[in-house]
């Protein structure tokens, strides 16, 4: 199954961008904080690079966000999307 262009993946990218912006970090600054190339975060947030689970949690923690809350936000967005899709059928 391909997830890169899925609605769920779009929600993940959106929430990662939101928490980075809430932490007042540029994409470059967060990339540096993670010890990654300068364009790493931009590639992740635009869906050009997928993160593994460890990278995902490091990204969240580097922004000072609560991983449980981030997963909850993504899950909520996915449930809302599924609800709209099912009602529209």
PyMOL Python script that loads the backbone (N, CA, C, O; Angstrom):
from pymol import cmd

cmd.read_pdbstr("""\
ATOM      1  N   UNK A   1       0.846  -1.178   0.000  1.00  0.00           N
ATOM      2  CA  UNK A   1       0.000   0.000   0.000  1.00  0.00           C
ATOM      3  C   UNK A   1       0.888   1.236   0.000  1.00  0.00           C
ATOM      4  O   UNK A   1       1.901   1.273   0.699  1.00  0.00           O
ATOM      5  N   UNK A   2       0.517   2.242  -0.775  1.00  0.00           N
ATOM      6  CA  UNK A   2       1.302   3.468  -0.877  1.00  0.00           C
ATOM      7  C   UNK A   2       0.698   4.530   0.026  1.00  0.00           C
ATOM      8  O   UNK A   2      -0.495   4.822  -0.045  1.00  0.00           O
ATOM      9  N   UNK A   3       1.529   5.093   0.865  1.00  0.00           N
ATOM     10  CA  UNK A   3       1.052   6.077   1.833  1.00  0.00           C
ATOM     11  C   UNK A   3       1.510   7.494   1.519  1.00  0.00           C
ATOM     12  O   UNK A   3       0.940   8.451   2.044  1.00  0.00           O
ATOM     13  N   UNK A   4       2.515   7.651   0.687  1.00  0.00           N
ATOM     14  CA  UNK A   4       3.121   8.961   0.480  1.00  0.00           C
ATOM     15  C   UNK A   4       2.097  10.016   0.086  1.00  0.00           C
ATOM     16  O   UNK A   4       2.197  11.150   0.555  1.00  0.00           O
ATOM     17  N   UNK A   5       1.136   9.701  -0.739  1.00  0.00           N
ATOM     18  CA  UNK A   5       0.151  10.680  -1.184  1.00  0.00           C
ATOM     19  C   UNK A   5      -1.208  10.493  -0.516  1.00  0.00           C
ATOM     20  O   UNK A   5      -2.205  11.056  -0.968  1.00  0.00           O
ATOM     21  N   UNK A   6      -1.251   9.712   0.546  1.00  0.00           N
ATOM     22  CA  UNK A   6      -2.519   9.454   1.209  1.00  0.00           C
ATOM     23  C   UNK A   6      -2.971  10.671   2.011  1.00  0.00           C
ATOM     24  O   UNK A   6      -2.171  11.546   2.340  1.00  0.00           O
ATOM     25  N   UNK A   7      -4.244  10.710   2.313  1.00  0.00           N
ATOM     26  CA  UNK A   7      -4.790  11.781   3.144  1.00  0.00           C
ATOM     27  C   UNK A   7      -4.137  11.751   4.517  1.00  0.00           C
ATOM     28  O   UNK A   7      -3.839  12.804   5.080  1.00  0.00           O
ATOM     29  N   UNK A   8      -3.914  10.579   5.056  1.00  0.00           N
ATOM     30  CA  UNK A   8      -3.261  10.456   6.360  1.00  0.00           C
ATOM     31  C   UNK A   8      -1.876  11.090   6.329  1.00  0.00           C
ATOM     32  O   UNK A   8      -1.507  11.827   7.244  1.00  0.00           O
ATOM     33  N   UNK A   9      -1.114  10.807   5.284  1.00  0.00           N
ATOM     34  CA  UNK A   9       0.228  11.383   5.178  1.00  0.00           C
ATOM     35  C   UNK A   9       0.147  12.904   5.057  1.00  0.00           C
ATOM     36  O   UNK A   9       0.988  13.611   5.613  1.00  0.00           O
ATOM     37  N   UNK A  10      -0.839  13.410   4.348  1.00  0.00           N
ATOM     38  CA  UNK A  10      -1.028  14.860   4.253  1.00  0.00           C
ATOM     39  C   UNK A  10      -1.316  15.459   5.627  1.00  0.00           C
ATOM     40  O   UNK A  10      -0.834  16.545   5.949  1.00  0.00           O
ATOM     41  N   UNK A  11      -2.098  14.752   6.429  1.00  0.00           N
ATOM     42  CA  UNK A  11      -2.374  15.229   7.793  1.00  0.00           C
ATOM     43  C   UNK A  11      -1.106  15.248   8.636  1.00  0.00           C
ATOM     44  O   UNK A  11      -0.871  16.194   9.387  1.00  0.00           O
ATOM     45  N   UNK A  12      -0.295  14.215   8.515  1.00  0.00           N
ATOM     46  CA  UNK A  12       0.962  14.161   9.261  1.00  0.00           C
ATOM     47  C   UNK A  12       1.851  15.339   8.872  1.00  0.00           C
ATOM     48  O   UNK A  12       2.384  16.026   9.744  1.00  0.00           O
ATOM     49  N   UNK A  13       2.013  15.576   7.579  1.00  0.00           N
ATOM     50  CA  UNK A  13       2.847  16.689   7.117  1.00  0.00           C
ATOM     51  C   UNK A  13       2.331  18.021   7.649  1.00  0.00           C
ATOM     52  O   UNK A  13       3.111  18.872   8.076  1.00  0.00           O
ATOM     53  N   UNK A  14       1.026  18.192   7.619  1.00  0.00           N
ATOM     54  CA  UNK A  14       0.417  19.433   8.093  1.00  0.00           C
ATOM     55  C   UNK A  14       0.666  19.653   9.579  1.00  0.00           C
ATOM     56  O   UNK A  14       1.031  20.754   9.992  1.00  0.00           O
ATOM     57  N   UNK A  15       0.474  18.624  10.374  1.00  0.00           N
ATOM     58  CA  UNK A  15       0.671  18.737  11.824  1.00  0.00           C
ATOM     59  C   UNK A  15       2.148  18.968  12.144  1.00  0.00           C
ATOM     60  O   UNK A  15       2.462  19.746  13.045  1.00  0.00           O
ATOM     61  N   UNK A  16       3.060  18.311  11.429  1.00  0.00           N
ATOM     62  CA  UNK A  16       4.484  18.542  11.663  1.00  0.00           C
ATOM     63  C   UNK A  16       4.853  19.993  11.372  1.00  0.00           C
ATOM     64  O   UNK A  16       5.636  20.596  12.107  1.00  0.00           O
ATOM     65  N   UNK A  17       4.301  20.544  10.323  1.00  0.00           N
ATOM     66  CA  UNK A  17       4.569  21.954  10.011  1.00  0.00           C
ATOM     67  C   UNK A  17       4.000  22.856  11.103  1.00  0.00           C
ATOM     68  O   UNK A  17       4.656  23.805  11.535  1.00  0.00           O
ATOM     69  N   UNK A  18       2.782  22.560  11.547  1.00  0.00           N
ATOM     70  CA  UNK A  18       2.148  23.371  12.596  1.00  0.00           C
ATOM     71  C   UNK A  18       2.976  23.379  13.878  1.00  0.00           C
ATOM     72  O   UNK A  18       3.153  24.431  14.493  1.00  0.00           O
ATOM     73  N   UNK A  19       3.481  22.221  14.285  1.00  0.00           N
ATOM     74  CA  UNK A  19       4.242  22.202  15.542  1.00  0.00           C
ATOM     75  C   UNK A  19       5.594  22.896  15.380  1.00  0.00           C
ATOM     76  O   UNK A  19       6.099  23.502  16.325  1.00  0.00           O
ATOM     77  N   UNK A  20       6.175  22.809  14.193  1.00  0.00           N
ATOM     78  CA  UNK A  20       7.440  23.526  13.954  1.00  0.00           C
ATOM     79  C   UNK A  20       7.211  25.031  14.026  1.00  0.00           C
ATOM     80  O   UNK A  20       7.979  25.757  14.657  1.00  0.00           O
ATOM     81  N   UNK A  21       6.155  25.486  13.376  1.00  0.00           N
ATOM     82  CA  UNK A  21       5.849  26.917  13.392  1.00  0.00           C
ATOM     83  C   UNK A  21       5.483  27.386  14.800  1.00  0.00           C
ATOM     84  O   UNK A  21       5.851  28.492  15.199  1.00  0.00           O
ATOM     85  N   UNK A  22       4.769  26.562  15.549  1.00  0.00           N
ATOM     86  CA  UNK A  22       4.415  26.904  16.932  1.00  0.00           C
ATOM     87  C   UNK A  22       5.668  27.006  17.804  1.00  0.00           C
ATOM     88  O   UNK A  22       5.694  27.765  18.773  1.00  0.00           O
ATOM     89  N   UNK A  23       6.705  26.238  17.457  1.00  0.00           N
ATOM     90  CA  UNK A  23       7.970  26.286  18.194  1.00  0.00           C
ATOM     91  C   UNK A  23       8.843  27.445  17.716  1.00  0.00           C
ATOM     92  O   UNK A  23       9.948  27.644  18.221  1.00  0.00           O
ATOM     93  N   UNK A  24       8.346  28.209  16.742  1.00  0.00           N
ATOM     94  CA  UNK A  24       9.056  29.348  16.170  1.00  0.00           C
ATOM     95  C   UNK A  24      10.410  28.930  15.592  1.00  0.00           C
ATOM     96  O   UNK A  24      11.425  29.600  15.784  1.00  0.00           O
ATOM     97  N   UNK A  25      10.393  27.795  14.878  1.00  0.00           N
ATOM     98  CA  UNK A  25      11.598  27.284  14.227  1.00  0.00           C
ATOM     99  C   UNK A  25      11.424  27.348  12.713  1.00  0.00           C
ATOM    100  O   UNK A  25      10.371  26.990  12.186  1.00  0.00           O
ATOM    101  N   UNK A  26      12.447  27.801  12.027  1.00  0.00           N
ATOM    102  CA  UNK A  26      12.427  27.696  10.566  1.00  0.00           C
ATOM    103  C   UNK A  26      12.719  26.244  10.207  1.00  0.00           C
ATOM    104  O   UNK A  26      13.211  25.475  11.033  1.00  0.00           O
ATOM    105  N   UNK A  27      12.412  25.883   8.974  1.00  0.00           N
ATOM    106  CA  UNK A  27      12.711  24.519   8.522  1.00  0.00           C
ATOM    107  C   UNK A  27      14.212  24.261   8.606  1.00  0.00           C
ATOM    108  O   UNK A  27      14.637  23.174   8.997  1.00  0.00           O
ATOM    109  N   UNK A  28      15.004  25.248   8.243  1.00  0.00           N
ATOM    110  CA  UNK A  28      16.465  25.107   8.288  1.00  0.00           C
ATOM    111  C   UNK A  28      16.951  24.933   9.730  1.00  0.00           C
ATOM    112  O   UNK A  28      17.806  24.091  10.007  1.00  0.00           O
ATOM    113  N   UNK A  29      16.397  25.739  10.646  1.00  0.00           N
ATOM    114  CA  UNK A  29      16.819  25.645  12.053  1.00  0.00           C
ATOM    115  C   UNK A  29      16.475  24.278  12.640  1.00  0.00           C
ATOM    116  O   UNK A  29      17.270  23.698  13.379  1.00  0.00           O
ATOM    117  N   UNK A  30      15.287  23.763  12.310  1.00  0.00           N
ATOM    118  CA  UNK A  30      14.911  22.447  12.819  1.00  0.00           C
ATOM    119  C   UNK A  30      15.790  21.364  12.205  1.00  0.00           C
ATOM    120  O   UNK A  30      16.187  20.424  12.893  1.00  0.00           O
ATOM    121  N   UNK A  31      16.095  21.487  10.926  1.00  0.00           N
ATOM    122  CA  UNK A  31      16.996  20.524  10.283  1.00  0.00           C
ATOM    123  C   UNK A  31      18.340  20.493  10.998  1.00  0.00           C
ATOM    124  O   UNK A  31      18.889  19.422  11.261  1.00  0.00           O
ATOM    125  N   UNK A  32      18.863  21.667  11.309  1.00  0.00           N
ATOM    126  CA  UNK A  32      20.142  21.748  12.022  1.00  0.00           C
ATOM    127  C   UNK A  32      20.025  21.133  13.417  1.00  0.00           C
ATOM    128  O   UNK A  32      20.917  20.410  13.859  1.00  0.00           O
ATOM    129  N   UNK A  33      18.930  21.421  14.100  1.00  0.00           N
ATOM    130  CA  UNK A  33      18.709  20.872  15.440  1.00  0.00           C
ATOM    131  C   UNK A  33      18.672  19.344  15.406  1.00  0.00           C
ATOM    132  O   UNK A  33      19.100  18.683  16.352  1.00  0.00           O
ATOM    133  N   UNK A  34      18.159  18.798  14.317  1.00  0.00           N
ATOM    134  CA  UNK A  34      18.073  17.344  14.153  1.00  0.00           C
ATOM    135  C   UNK A  34      19.377  16.749  13.620  1.00  0.00           C
ATOM    136  O   UNK A  34      19.519  15.530  13.533  1.00  0.00           O
ATOM    137  N   UNK A  35      20.320  17.611  13.267  1.00  0.00           N
ATOM    138  CA  UNK A  35      21.580  17.120  12.720  1.00  0.00           C
ATOM    139  C   UNK A  35      21.445  16.580  11.310  1.00  0.00           C
ATOM    140  O   UNK A  35      22.169  15.668  10.911  1.00  0.00           O
ATOM    141  N   UNK A  36      20.529  17.139  10.568  1.00  0.00           N
ATOM    142  CA  UNK A  36      20.244  16.671   9.213  1.00  0.00           C
ATOM    143  C   UNK A  36      20.625  17.753   8.206  1.00  0.00           C
ATOM    144  O   UNK A  36      20.876  18.892   8.599  1.00  0.00           O
ATOM    145  N   UNK A  37      20.674  17.417   6.904  1.00  0.00           N
ATOM    146  CA  UNK A  37      20.953  18.428   5.881  1.00  0.00           C
ATOM    147  C   UNK A  37      19.943  19.583   5.957  1.00  0.00           C
ATOM    148  O   UNK A  37      18.823  19.403   6.434  1.00  0.00           O
ATOM    149  N   UNK A  38      20.344  20.750   5.490  1.00  0.00           N
ATOM    150  CA  UNK A  38      19.539  21.964   5.644  1.00  0.00           C
ATOM    151  C   UNK A  38      18.135  21.869   5.053  1.00  0.00           C
ATOM    152  O   UNK A  38      17.234  22.566   5.521  1.00  0.00           O
ATOM    153  N   UNK A  39      17.923  21.038   4.052  1.00  0.00           N
ATOM    154  CA  UNK A  39      16.603  20.952   3.418  1.00  0.00           C
ATOM    155  C   UNK A  39      15.767  19.762   3.899  1.00  0.00           C
ATOM    156  O   UNK A  39      14.690  19.510   3.359  1.00  0.00           O
ATOM    157  N   UNK A  40      16.243  19.041   4.893  1.00  0.00           N
ATOM    158  CA  UNK A  40      15.570  17.826   5.372  1.00  0.00           C
ATOM    159  C   UNK A  40      14.112  18.081   5.775  1.00  0.00           C
ATOM    160  O   UNK A  40      13.212  17.378   5.315  1.00  0.00           O
ATOM    161  N   UNK A  41      13.880  19.070   6.621  1.00  0.00           N
ATOM    162  CA  UNK A  41      12.521  19.326   7.118  1.00  0.00           C
ATOM    163  C   UNK A  41      11.602  19.754   5.981  1.00  0.00           C
ATOM    164  O   UNK A  41      10.442  19.344   5.936  1.00  0.00           O
ATOM    165  N   UNK A  42      12.103  20.568   5.072  1.00  0.00           N
ATOM    166  CA  UNK A  42      11.290  20.967   3.922  1.00  0.00           C
ATOM    167  C   UNK A  42      10.879  19.745   3.107  1.00  0.00           C
ATOM    168  O   UNK A  42       9.730  19.641   2.678  1.00  0.00           O
ATOM    169  N   UNK A  43      11.802  18.834   2.895  1.00  0.00           N
ATOM    170  CA  UNK A  43      11.485  17.614   2.139  1.00  0.00           C
ATOM    171  C   UNK A  43      10.426  16.782   2.857  1.00  0.00           C
ATOM    172  O   UNK A  43       9.530  16.233   2.216  1.00  0.00           O
ATOM    173  N   UNK A  44      10.525  16.687   4.179  1.00  0.00           N
ATOM    174  CA  UNK A  44       9.537  15.929   4.968  1.00  0.00           C
ATOM    175  C   UNK A  44       8.172  16.609   4.887  1.00  0.00           C
ATOM    176  O   UNK A  44       7.159  15.954   4.636  1.00  0.00           O
ATOM    177  N   UNK A  45       8.150  17.920   5.101  1.00  0.00           N
ATOM    178  CA  UNK A  45       6.872  18.641   5.153  1.00  0.00           C
ATOM    179  C   UNK A  45       6.178  18.754   3.804  1.00  0.00           C
ATOM    180  O   UNK A  45       4.980  19.030   3.747  1.00  0.00           O
ATOM    181  N   UNK A  46       6.910  18.545   2.725  1.00  0.00           N
ATOM    182  CA  UNK A  46       6.301  18.585   1.396  1.00  0.00           C
ATOM    183  C   UNK A  46       6.070  17.190   0.819  1.00  0.00           C
ATOM    184  O   UNK A  46       5.628  17.055  -0.322  1.00  0.00           O
ATOM    185  N   UNK A  47       6.366  16.157   1.602  1.00  0.00           N
ATOM    186  CA  UNK A  47       6.095  14.792   1.173  1.00  0.00           C
ATOM    187  C   UNK A  47       7.124  14.206   0.234  1.00  0.00           C
ATOM    188  O   UNK A  47       6.897  13.145  -0.347  1.00  0.00           O
ATOM    189  N   UNK A  48       8.254  14.878   0.074  1.00  0.00           N
ATOM    190  CA  UNK A  48       9.293  14.373  -0.811  1.00  0.00           C
ATOM    191  C   UNK A  48      10.223  13.385  -0.103  1.00  0.00           C
ATOM    192  O   UNK A  48      11.012  12.685  -0.738  1.00  0.00           O
ATOM    193  N   UNK A  49      10.108  13.347   1.226  1.00  0.00           N
ATOM    194  CA  UNK A  49      10.892  12.390   2.004  1.00  0.00           C
ATOM    195  C   UNK A  49      10.021  11.846   3.122  1.00  0.00           C
ATOM    196  O   UNK A  49       9.370  12.602   3.843  1.00  0.00           O
ATOM    197  N   UNK A  50      10.017  10.536   3.256  1.00  0.00           N
ATOM    198  CA  UNK A  50       9.282   9.901   4.343  1.00  0.00           C
ATOM    199  C   UNK A  50      10.201   9.733   5.544  1.00  0.00           C
ATOM    200  O   UNK A  50      11.407   9.543   5.387  1.00  0.00           O
ATOM    201  N   UNK A  51       9.634   9.802   6.738  1.00  0.00           N
ATOM    202  CA  UNK A  51      10.398   9.574   7.955  1.00  0.00           C
ATOM    203  C   UNK A  51      10.071   8.190   8.503  1.00  0.00           C
ATOM    204  O   UNK A  51       8.949   7.701   8.372  1.00  0.00           O
ATOM    205  N   UNK A  52      11.078   7.571   9.119  1.00  0.00           N
ATOM    206  CA  UNK A  52      10.759   6.358   9.848  1.00  0.00           C
ATOM    207  C   UNK A  52      10.220   6.770  11.217  1.00  0.00           C
ATOM    208  O   UNK A  52      10.190   7.958  11.542  1.00  0.00           O
ATOM    209  N   UNK A  53       9.809   5.822  11.997  1.00  0.00           N
ATOM    210  CA  UNK A  53       9.174   6.118  13.278  1.00  0.00           C
ATOM    211  C   UNK A  53      10.091   6.893  14.217  1.00  0.00           C
ATOM    212  O   UNK A  53       9.652   7.842  14.868  1.00  0.00           O
ATOM    213  N   UNK A  54      11.348   6.501  14.291  1.00  0.00           N
ATOM    214  CA  UNK A  54      12.300   7.181  15.182  1.00  0.00           C
ATOM    215  C   UNK A  54      12.515   8.624  14.743  1.00  0.00           C
ATOM    216  O   UNK A  54      12.580   9.521  15.583  1.00  0.00           O
ATOM    217  N   UNK A  55      12.627   8.859  13.439  1.00  0.00           N
ATOM    218  CA  UNK A  55      12.792  10.216  12.920  1.00  0.00           C
ATOM    219  C   UNK A  55      11.554  11.068  13.215  1.00  0.00           C
ATOM    220  O   UNK A  55      11.663  12.245  13.560  1.00  0.00           O
ATOM    221  N   UNK A  56      10.385  10.455  13.073  1.00  0.00           N
ATOM    222  CA  UNK A  56       9.121  11.145  13.346  1.00  0.00           C
ATOM    223  C   UNK A  56       9.077  11.645  14.787  1.00  0.00           C
ATOM    224  O   UNK A  56       8.730  12.800  15.034  1.00  0.00           O
ATOM    225  N   UNK A  57       9.427  10.781  15.734  1.00  0.00           N
ATOM    226  CA  UNK A  57       9.390  11.187  17.137  1.00  0.00           C
ATOM    227  C   UNK A  57      10.502  12.173  17.468  1.00  0.00           C
ATOM    228  O   UNK A  57      10.300  13.059  18.298  1.00  0.00           O
ATOM    229  N   UNK A  58      11.667  12.047  16.846  1.00  0.00           N
ATOM    230  CA  UNK A  58      12.743  13.022  17.059  1.00  0.00           C
ATOM    231  C   UNK A  58      12.316  14.399  16.563  1.00  0.00           C
ATOM    232  O   UNK A  58      12.611  15.411  17.198  1.00  0.00           O
ATOM    233  N   UNK A  59      11.627  14.434  15.437  1.00  0.00           N
ATOM    234  CA  UNK A  59      11.104  15.673  14.852  1.00  0.00           C
ATOM    235  C   UNK A  59      10.145  16.355  15.839  1.00  0.00           C
ATOM    236  O   UNK A  59      10.242  17.556  16.090  1.00  0.00           O
ATOM    237  N   UNK A  60       9.233  15.573  16.381  1.00  0.00           N
ATOM    238  CA  UNK A  60       8.250  16.094  17.334  1.00  0.00           C
ATOM    239  C   UNK A  60       8.938  16.620  18.583  1.00  0.00           C
ATOM    240  O   UNK A  60       8.652  17.729  19.033  1.00  0.00           O
ATOM    241  N   UNK A  61       9.837  15.834  19.139  1.00  0.00           N
ATOM    242  CA  UNK A  61      10.513  16.222  20.379  1.00  0.00           C
ATOM    243  C   UNK A  61      11.408  17.440  20.174  1.00  0.00           C
ATOM    244  O   UNK A  61      11.530  18.266  21.079  1.00  0.00           O
ATOM    245  N   UNK A  62      12.039  17.571  19.003  1.00  0.00           N
ATOM    246  CA  UNK A  62      12.890  18.732  18.723  1.00  0.00           C
ATOM    247  C   UNK A  62      12.066  20.024  18.675  1.00  0.00           C
ATOM    248  O   UNK A  62      12.593  21.116  18.892  1.00  0.00           O
ATOM    249  N   UNK A  63      10.784  19.886  18.394  1.00  0.00           N
ATOM    250  CA  UNK A  63       9.882  21.042  18.392  1.00  0.00           C
ATOM    251  C   UNK A  63       9.313  21.310  19.785  1.00  0.00           C
ATOM    252  O   UNK A  63       8.605  22.296  19.988  1.00  0.00           O
ATOM    253  N   UNK A  64       9.616  20.446  20.730  1.00  0.00           N
ATOM    254  CA  UNK A  64       9.107  20.618  22.086  1.00  0.00           C
ATOM    255  C   UNK A  64       7.643  20.242  22.230  1.00  0.00           C
ATOM    256  O   UNK A  64       6.981  20.647  23.186  1.00  0.00           O
ATOM    257  N   UNK A  65       7.141  19.470  21.284  1.00  0.00           N
ATOM    258  CA  UNK A  65       5.730  19.061  21.310  1.00  0.00           C
ATOM    259  C   UNK A  65       5.582  17.719  22.022  1.00  0.00           C
ATOM    260  O   UNK A  65       6.537  16.955  22.163  1.00  0.00           O
ATOM    261  N   UNK A  66       4.373  17.464  22.457  1.00  0.00           N
ATOM    262  CA  UNK A  66       4.044  16.200  23.112  1.00  0.00           C
ATOM    263  C   UNK A  66       3.694  15.165  22.036  1.00  0.00           C
ATOM    264  O   UNK A  66       2.712  15.345  21.315  1.00  0.00           O
ATOM    265  N   UNK A  67       4.473  14.090  21.914  1.00  0.00           N
ATOM    266  CA  UNK A  67       4.201  13.088  20.879  1.00  0.00           C
ATOM    267  C   UNK A  67       2.789  12.507  20.948  1.00  0.00           C
ATOM    268  O   UNK A  67       2.173  12.249  19.913  1.00  0.00           O
ATOM    269  N   UNK A  68       2.279  12.303  22.148  1.00  0.00           N
ATOM    270  CA  UNK A  68       0.922  11.753  22.286  1.00  0.00           C
ATOM    271  C   UNK A  68      -0.096  12.729  21.702  1.00  0.00           C
ATOM    272  O   UNK A  68      -1.029  12.316  21.012  1.00  0.00           O
ATOM    273  N   UNK A  69       0.078  14.004  21.972  1.00  0.00           N
ATOM    274  CA  UNK A  69      -0.841  15.014  21.446  1.00  0.00           C
ATOM    275  C   UNK A  69      -0.746  15.116  19.923  1.00  0.00           C
ATOM    276  O   UNK A  69      -1.760  15.301  19.250  1.00  0.00           O
ATOM    277  N   UNK A  70       0.448  14.997  19.387  1.00  0.00           N
ATOM    278  CA  UNK A  70       0.613  15.056  17.937  1.00  0.00           C
ATOM    279  C   UNK A  70      -0.097  13.879  17.271  1.00  0.00           C
ATOM    280  O   UNK A  70      -0.807  14.059  16.281  1.00  0.00           O
ATOM    281  N   UNK A  71       0.092  12.688  17.808  1.00  0.00           N
ATOM    282  CA  UNK A  71      -0.589  11.513  17.248  1.00  0.00           C
ATOM    283  C   UNK A  71      -2.105  11.678  17.381  1.00  0.00           C
ATOM    284  O   UNK A  71      -2.852  11.324  16.469  1.00  0.00           O
ATOM    285  N   UNK A  72      -2.552  12.210  18.503  1.00  0.00           N
ATOM    286  CA  UNK A  72      -3.990  12.451  18.706  1.00  0.00           C
ATOM    287  C   UNK A  72      -4.525  13.430  17.650  1.00  0.00           C
ATOM    288  O   UNK A  72      -5.611  13.222  17.108  1.00  0.00           O
ATOM    289  N   UNK A  73      -3.777  14.483  17.362  1.00  0.00           N
ATOM    290  CA  UNK A  73      -4.221  15.458  16.356  1.00  0.00           C
ATOM    291  C   UNK A  73      -4.337  14.825  14.977  1.00  0.00           C
ATOM    292  O   UNK A  73      -5.316  15.054  14.266  1.00  0.00           O
ATOM    293  N   UNK A  74      -3.350  14.036  14.601  1.00  0.00           N
ATOM    294  CA  UNK A  74      -3.391  13.377  13.297  1.00  0.00           C
ATOM    295  C   UNK A  74      -4.560  12.399  13.241  1.00  0.00           C
ATOM    296  O   UNK A  74      -5.273  12.339  12.240  1.00  0.00           O
ATOM    297  N   UNK A  75      -4.756  11.645  14.298  1.00  0.00           N
ATOM    298  CA  UNK A  75      -5.860  10.681  14.362  1.00  0.00           C
ATOM    299  C   UNK A  75      -7.206  11.388  14.253  1.00  0.00           C
ATOM    300  O   UNK A  75      -8.104  10.919  13.555  1.00  0.00           O
ATOM    301  N   UNK A  76      -7.342  12.505  14.938  1.00  0.00           N
ATOM    302  CA  UNK A  76      -8.589  13.267  14.886  1.00  0.00           C
ATOM    303  C   UNK A  76      -8.860  13.768  13.472  1.00  0.00           C
ATOM    304  O   UNK A  76      -9.987  13.675  12.986  1.00  0.00           O
ATOM    305  N   UNK A  77      -7.833  14.299  12.808  1.00  0.00           N
ATOM    306  CA  UNK A  77      -8.000  14.754  11.424  1.00  0.00           C
ATOM    307  C   UNK A  77      -8.422  13.602  10.521  1.00  0.00           C
ATOM    308  O   UNK A  77      -9.282  13.773   9.657  1.00  0.00           O
ATOM    309  N   UNK A  78      -7.824  12.435  10.715  1.00  0.00           N
ATOM    310  CA  UNK A  78      -8.178  11.269   9.904  1.00  0.00           C
ATOM    311  C   UNK A  78      -9.623  10.840  10.145  1.00  0.00           C
ATOM    312  O   UNK A  78     -10.334  10.492   9.203  1.00  0.00           O
ATOM    313  N   UNK A  79     -10.057  10.864  11.401  1.00  0.00           N
ATOM    314  CA  UNK A  79     -11.440  10.484  11.718  1.00  0.00           C
ATOM    315  C   UNK A  79     -12.418  11.477  11.117  1.00  0.00           C
ATOM    316  O   UNK A  79     -13.457  11.084  10.585  1.00  0.00           O
ATOM    317  N   UNK A  80     -12.094  12.761  11.198  1.00  0.00           N
ATOM    318  CA  UNK A  80     -12.967  13.779  10.611  1.00  0.00           C
ATOM    319  C   UNK A  80     -13.081  13.581   9.113  1.00  0.00           C
ATOM    320  O   UNK A  80     -14.171  13.692   8.551  1.00  0.00           O
ATOM    321  N   UNK A  81     -11.978  13.292   8.470  1.00  0.00           N
ATOM    322  CA  UNK A  81     -11.960  13.068   7.029  1.00  0.00           C
ATOM    323  C   UNK A  81     -12.807  11.847   6.657  1.00  0.00           C
ATOM    324  O   UNK A  81     -13.594  11.885   5.711  1.00  0.00           O
ATOM    325  N   UNK A  82     -12.629  10.766   7.421  1.00  0.00           N
ATOM    326  CA  UNK A  82     -13.418   9.554   7.141  1.00  0.00           C
ATOM    327  C   UNK A  82     -14.899   9.826   7.335  1.00  0.00           C
ATOM    328  O   UNK A  82     -15.726   9.331   6.569  1.00  0.00           O
ATOM    329  N   UNK A  83     -15.244  10.609   8.355  1.00  0.00           N
ATOM    330  CA  UNK A  83     -16.652  10.932   8.607  1.00  0.00           C
ATOM    331  C   UNK A  83     -17.259  11.713   7.462  1.00  0.00           C
ATOM    332  O   UNK A  83     -18.397  11.455   7.069  1.00  0.00           O
ATOM    333  N   UNK A  84     -16.514  12.666   6.920  1.00  0.00           N
ATOM    334  CA  UNK A  84     -17.008  13.457   5.783  1.00  0.00           C
ATOM    335  C   UNK A  84     -17.159  12.573   4.559  1.00  0.00           C
ATOM    336  O   UNK A  84     -18.126  12.707   3.809  1.00  0.00           O
ATOM    337  N   UNK A  85     -16.206  11.667   4.351  1.00  0.00           N
ATOM    338  CA  UNK A  85     -16.249  10.784   3.188  1.00  0.00           C
ATOM    339  C   UNK A  85     -17.449   9.845   3.274  1.00  0.00           C
ATOM    340  O   UNK A  85     -18.135   9.626   2.276  1.00  0.00           O
ATOM    341  N   UNK A  86     -17.708   9.286   4.462  1.00  0.00           N
ATOM    342  CA  UNK A  86     -18.810   8.348   4.620  1.00  0.00           C
ATOM    343  C   UNK A  86     -20.160   9.057   4.485  1.00  0.00           C
ATOM    344  O   UNK A  86     -21.091   8.492   3.912  1.00  0.00           O
ATOM    345  N   UNK A  87     -20.281  10.282   5.001  1.00  0.00           N
ATOM    346  CA  UNK A  87     -21.542  11.020   4.890  1.00  0.00           C
ATOM    347  C   UNK A  87     -21.811  11.452   3.455  1.00  0.00           C
ATOM    348  O   UNK A  87     -22.961  11.553   3.026  1.00  0.00           O
ATOM    349  N   UNK A  88     -20.704  11.711   2.702  1.00  0.00           N
ATOM    350  CA  UNK A  88     -20.859  12.156   1.318  1.00  0.00           C
ATOM    351  C   UNK A  88     -21.181  11.038   0.364  1.00  0.00           C
ATOM    352  O   UNK A  88     -21.499  11.301  -0.795  1.00  0.00           O
ATOM    353  N   UNK A  89     -21.110   9.792   0.806  1.00  0.00           N
ATOM    354  CA  UNK A  89     -21.352   8.658  -0.089  1.00  0.00           C
ATOM    355  C   UNK A  89     -22.810   8.463  -0.385  1.00  0.00           C
ATOM    356  O   UNK A  89     -23.173   7.548  -1.124  1.00  0.00           O
TER     357      UNK A  89
END
""", "prot")
cmd.dss("prot")
cmd.show_as("cartoon", "prot")
cmd.util.cbc("prot")
cmd.orient("prot")
